[in-house]
């Protein structure tokens, strides 16, 4: 996968941008608050229709403008592949209307038709949330990564939440004597069917991620640390036989838990167990990283997990993802920075920095794009000298 052209109009502080990019690595350099992260954000938004900064859509529109426009032209596969074809993604945002998305000039009606078209792996200093954040942070990460790899997973997540909302509405209506208890339980079969598919895929993916990330972490830590990932699901801590967790037993096990937990759901007014409450845990040398790891260990663990996604996207989909790094290199010491840069050399990548000197040892392998207040200088594609 390779981006060929990026066009922005009134996106963040970019009034107008039309940039042809090449294969390989790019450095987005400049002083603080000039638009480096905005550039990375535009690519990320074109892949997921949301900001990695959790900004609202209206906040992406440049001050003084009423709407904005993003267009990414890209090759859908490696340019040497027989499956390689030119594609485009266009997104319109307007302060007074819904966003519009087009893929190859066809209007997208469902997000399931969009997610996964442009496959990326994004690194930011905020990735520490993977270790220190809430279960919802880690679920969001897992859902996002799985959705761009497996389109069916994204559809299952959407369907699951639709059914979950219907069940929760029925619970609230029952509490106010507006419905019968059976109207709650009619949603249970659909909920457990979808839950089984979601949990199966998450568990399998996490097992594969564990193998890749633990190997990377061993190298990054100088063979001093062992990283392990463990799914913390609806059966965690329950007095159920371990065989319930085997893929063929999830459906019956979850339904039994729903019945056991029914009074609790009524008490709180919503469904209190299920994939929408699941989590995964990170361990370093057998200890839970969230509780016992230092800040440095947490950063390294998050980096190992995020780096594993690059290889997994490539291995599972056969597509080489685009790599985005927002001011990540400055967070690493020289040894780990070199390891990361060497690791991504086979991918098209975009990295932001305020200090171009940290890339001096790689000066002939990167193209430098200089950003100044949302404007690219005339020598934007000059080689680092």
C-alpha positions in Angstrom: 0.0 0.0 0.0 1.3 3.4 -0.9 0.0 7.0 -0.8 0.6 8.9 -4.0 -1.0 12.2 -3.3 -2.5 14.1 -0.3 -4.9 17.0 -0.8 -6.3 19.1 2.0 -8.5 22.2 2.1 -9.3 24.0 5.3 -8.2 21.1 7.4 -6.9 22.2 10.8 -4.3 25.0 10.0 -4.0 23.9 6.3 -5.8 26.3 4.1 -4.7 24.5 1.0 -2.3 21.6 0.4 -1.7 19.4 -2.7 1.4 17.2 -2.1 2.7 14.3 -4.2 4.6 11.9 -2.0 6.9 9.0 -2.9 7.5 5.5 -1.6 9.7 5.2 1.4 10.2 7.3 4.5 9.3 10.9 5.0 10.1 13.3 7.8 7.7 16.1 8.6 9.9 18.7 10.3 9.3 22.1 11.8 8.8 24.1 15.0 6.1 23.4 17.5 2.4 24.2 16.5 3.2 24.5 12.8 1.0 21.6 11.6 3.2 18.6 11.7 0.8 16.5 13.8 -2.1 17.9 11.7 -0.5 16.4 8.7 -0.3 12.9 10.3 -3.9 13.4 11.7 -5.2 13.9 8.1 -3.8 10.6 6.9 -5.2 8.8 10.0 -8.6 10.4 9.6 -8.7 9.2 6.0 -8.3 5.7 7.2 -10.6 5.6 10.2 -12.9 8.7 9.8 -11.9 9.8 13.3 -9.0 11.7 14.9 -6.3 9.9 17.0 -6.6 12.9 19.2 -10.2 12.2 19.9 -11.2 15.6 18.4 -14.7 16.2 17.2 -15.2 16.5 13.5 -16.1 20.2 13.7 -12.8 20.9 15.4 -10.9 19.7 12.3 -12.3 22.5 10.2 -9.9 25.5 10.0 -10.9 28.6 12.0 -12.9 30.9 9.8 -14.0 28.1 7.4 -17.4 26.4 7.2 -16.2 23.1 5.8 -13.1 21.1 5.0 -12.0 18.5 2.4 -9.5 15.6 2.5 -8.4 13.5 -0.5 -5.9 10.6 -0.4 -4.9 9.0 -3.7 -3.2 5.6 -3.0 -2.2 2.3 -4.4 -4.2 -0.4 -2.8 -1.3 -2.9 -2.7 2.4 -3.2 -3.3 3.1 -1.6 -6.7 4.7 -4.8 -7.9 1.7 -6.9 -7.0 -0.8 -8.1 -9.6 -3.6 -6.8 -7.3 -2.2 -3.2 -7.3 -4.8 -0.6 -8.3 -5.1 3.1 -7.9 -7.8 4.2 -5.5 -9.0 7.4 -3.7 -10.7 8.4 -0.5 -12.5 11.7 -0.2 -14.0 13.1 3.0 -16.1 16.3 3.3 -16.7 17.8 6.7 -19.2 20.6 7.2 -20.2 22.5 10.4 -23.9 22.3 9.4 -24.3 18.9 7.9 -23.2 15.2 8.2 -19.8 14.1 6.9 -19.6 12.7 3.4 -17.2 9.9 2.4 -16.4 8.7 -1.1 -14.2 5.8 -2.1 -13.3 5.8 -5.8 -16.1 8.4 -6.3 -18.7 6.2 -4.8 -20.6 7.6 -1.8 -20.1 5.4 1.3 -23.4 4.6 3.2 -22.0 2.3 5.8 -18.7 2.5 7.7 -18.2 -1.2 7.0 -17.7 -0.3 3.4 -14.9 2.1 4.4 -12.8 0.8 7.3 -9.8 -1.1 6.1 -9.5 0.5 2.7 -6.4 2.5 3.8 -4.4 0.3 6.2 -2.2 2.1 8.6 -0.2 1.7 11.8 0.0 4.9 13.9 2.4 5.6 16.8 2.0 8.6 19.2 3.4 9.5 22.6 -0.1 9.0 23.9 0.2 5.2 23.2 1.0 4.8 26.8 -2.7 4.5 27.3 -2.3 0.9 26.2 -0.7 0.2 29.5 -2.0 2.8 31.9 -5.4 3.6 30.3 -8.8 2.2 31.0 -10.3 -1.1 29.6 -12.2 1.0 27.1 -8.9 2.4 25.7 -7.6 -1.1 25.1 -10.9 -2.3 23.6 -10.9 0.6 21.3 -7.3 -0.2 20.2 -8.2 -3.9 19.6 -11.4 -3.1 17.8 -9.6 -0.6 15.5 -6.8 -3.0 14.6 -9.1 -5.9 14.0 -11.6 -3.9 12.0 -9.0 -2.8 9.4 -7.8 -6.4 9.0 -11.2 -8.3 9.2 -14.2 -6.4 7.6 -16.5 -9.1 9.1 -15.3 -8.2 12.6 -16.2 -4.6 12.2 -19.8 -5.6 11.0 -20.1 -7.9 14.0 -19.1 -5.1 16.4 -21.7 -2.7 14.9 -24.4 -5.4 15.0 -23.4 -6.4 18.6 -23.8 -2.8 19.8 -27.1 -2.4 18.0 -28.5 -5.5 19.8 -26.9 -4.4 23.1 -28.7 -1.0 22.8 -32.0 -2.8 22.2 -31.5 -5.0 25.2 -30.5 -2.0 27.4 -33.6 -0.1 26.2 -35.8 -3.1 27.1 -34.1 -3.2 30.6 -34.9 0.5 31.2 -38.5 0.0 30.0 -39.0 -3.0 32.3 -37.8 -0.9 35.3 -40.5 1.7 34.6 -43.2 -1.0 34.0 -43.3 -0.3 30.3 -42.4 -3.7 29.0 -42.4 -7.4 29.9 -39.3 -9.3 31.1 -39.4 -11.5 28.0 -38.8 -8.5 25.8 -35.3 -8.3 27.5 -34.5 -12.0 27.0 -35.5 -12.1 23.3 -32.3 -10.2 22.6 -30.1 -12.7 24.5 -29.7 -15.2 21.6 -28.6 -12.6 19.1 -26.3 -11.1 21.7 -24.5 -14.4 22.5 -24.2 -15.3 18.8 -22.4 -12.0 18.1 -20.4 -12.1 21.3 -19.0 -15.6 20.4 -17.7 -14.3 17.1 -16.2 -11.2 18.6 -14.5 -13.0 21.5 -13.1 -15.7 19.3 -11.5 -13.2 17.0 -10.1 -11.1 19.8 -8.6 -14.1 21.6 -7.0 -15.5 18.5 -5.7 -12.1 17.4 -4.3 -11.5 20.9 -2.5 -14.8 20.9 -0.9 -14.0 17.6 0.0 -10.5 18.8 1.5 -11.9 21.9 4.0 -14.0 19.9 5.0 -11.1 17.7 5.2 -8.4 20.3 7.0 -10.6 22.9 9.8 -11.3 20.3 10.1 -7.5 19.5 10.1 -6.6 23.2 12.8 -9.1 23.9 15.0 -7.3 21.4 14.0 -3.8 22.5 14.7 -4.6 26.2 18.1 -6.1 25.5 16.7 -9.6 26.3 16.0 -8.4 29.9 12.2 -8.5 29.8 9.5 -11.0 28.8 6.2 -9.4 27.5 2.9 -11.3 27.8 -0.6 -10.4 26.7 -3.7 -12.0 28.2 -7.3 -11.6 27.3 -9.5 -10.6 30.2 -13.0 -11.5 29.1 -16.5 -12.2 30.4 -15.3 -15.4 32.1 -12.4 -13.8 33.9 -12.7 -14.4 37.7 -15.9 -16.5 37.3 -16.2 -19.9 38.9 -16.6 -21.7 35.5 -14.6 -24.6 34.2 -11.7 -23.4 32.0 -13.1 -25.4 29.1 -15.9 -22.8 28.8 -13.3 -20.4 27.5 -12.5 -22.7 24.6 -13.9 -21.3 21.4 -16.7 -23.8 21.1 -18.0 -23.1 24.6 -18.2 -19.3 24.7 -21.8 -19.2 23.4 -23.3 -21.4 26.1 -21.1 -19.9 28.8 -22.0 -16.4 28.0 -25.7 -17.2 27.9 -25.5 -18.8 31.4 -23.7 -15.7 32.7 -26.4 -13.4 31.3 -29.0 -15.4 33.1 -26.9 -15.4 36.3 -26.3 -11.7 36.0 -29.9 -10.7 35.1 -30.8 -9.2 38.5 -27.6 -7.1 38.4 -28.5 -5.8 35.0 -31.9 -4.8 36.2 -30.4 -3.0 39.2 -28.0 -0.9 37.1 -30.3 -0.5 34.1 -27.9 -1.9 31.5 -26.1 -5.1 30.4 -23.1 -5.3 32.8 -21.1 -8.2 31.1 -20.0 -9.0 27.6 -17.4 -8.1 25.0 -18.3 -4.4 25.5 -16.7 -4.7 29.0 -13.7 -6.9 28.1 -10.1 -6.0 28.4 -6.6 -7.4 27.9 -3.8 -7.4 30.4 0.0 -6.7 29.8 2.6 -8.5 31.9 6.4 -7.9 32.1 8.3 -10.7 33.6 5.1 -12.1 35.1 4.0 -8.8 36.8 1.1 -6.7 35.6 2.6 -3.7 33.8 -0.1 -1.3 34.7 0.6 -1.7 38.4 4.3 -2.5 38.6 6.1 -1.2 35.5 8.2 2.0 35.3 7.3 4.7 32.9 10.2 3.6 30.7 8.9 0.0 30.7 5.4 1.1 29.9 6.6 3.1 26.9 8.7 0.2 25.6 5.8 -2.3 26.1 3.4 0.0 24.2 6.0 0.4 21.4 6.4 -3.4 21.1 2.6 -3.9 20.9 2.2 -1.2 18.3 5.1 -2.4 16.2 3.7 -5.9 16.2 0.6 -4.6 14.4 2.8 -3.6 11.3 3.9 -7.2 10.8 0.4 -8.6 11.6 -1.4 -6.4 9.0 1.2 -7.4 6.4 1.1 -11.1 7.3 -2.7 -11.5 7.6 -3.9 -9.2 4.7 -0.9 -9.4 2.4 -0.9 -5.6 2.3 2.0 -3.5 3.5 0.5 -0.8 5.8 1.5 2.8 5.9 3.3 3.8 9.1 2.6 7.1 11.0 4.8 8.3 13.8 3.9 11.5 15.6 6.9 12.7 17.6 7.7 9.2 18.8 11.5 9.3 18.0 12.1 12.0 20.6 10.6 9.7 23.3 13.2 7.0 22.6 16.9 6.7 23.4 19.3 6.4 20.5 19.6 2.7 20.5 15.8 2.1 20.4 15.3 4.9 17.9 17.7 3.2 15.5 15.9 -0.1 16.0 12.5 1.5 15.2 13.8 3.3 12.2 15.5 0.2 10.8 12.3 -1.8 11.4 10.1 0.5 9.3 12.5 1.0 6.4 10.5 -1.4 4.2 7.3 0.7 4.6 6.0 4.0 3.4 6.2 6.1 6.5 5.6 9.7 7.8 7.3 10.9 11.0 7.1 14.2 12.7 9.9 15.9 14.6 11.1 19.3 15.8 14.7 18.1 15.8 15.9 17.0 12.4 19.4 16.2 13.8 18.2 12.9 15.4 17.9 11.5 11.9 21.3 12.6 10.8 22.6 9.0 10.6 19.8 8.1 8.2 20.1 11.3 6.1 20.2 9.5 2.7 17.2 7.3 3.4 14.5 9.9 4.2 12.8 12.8 2.5 12.2 15.9 4.5 8.9 17.9 4.3 9.3 21.2 6.2 6.1 22.6 7.6 5.7 26.3 8.6 2.2 27.4 9.8 0.4 24.9 7.6 2.5 25.8 4.5 5.2 23.6 2.9 8.3 25.4 1.9 9.5 25.2 -1.8 12.3 22.8 -0.8 9.8 20.5 1.0 11.2 17.3 -0.7 14.8 18.2 -0.4 17.0 15.4 1.0 18.3 15.9 4.5 21.8 17.3 4.3 
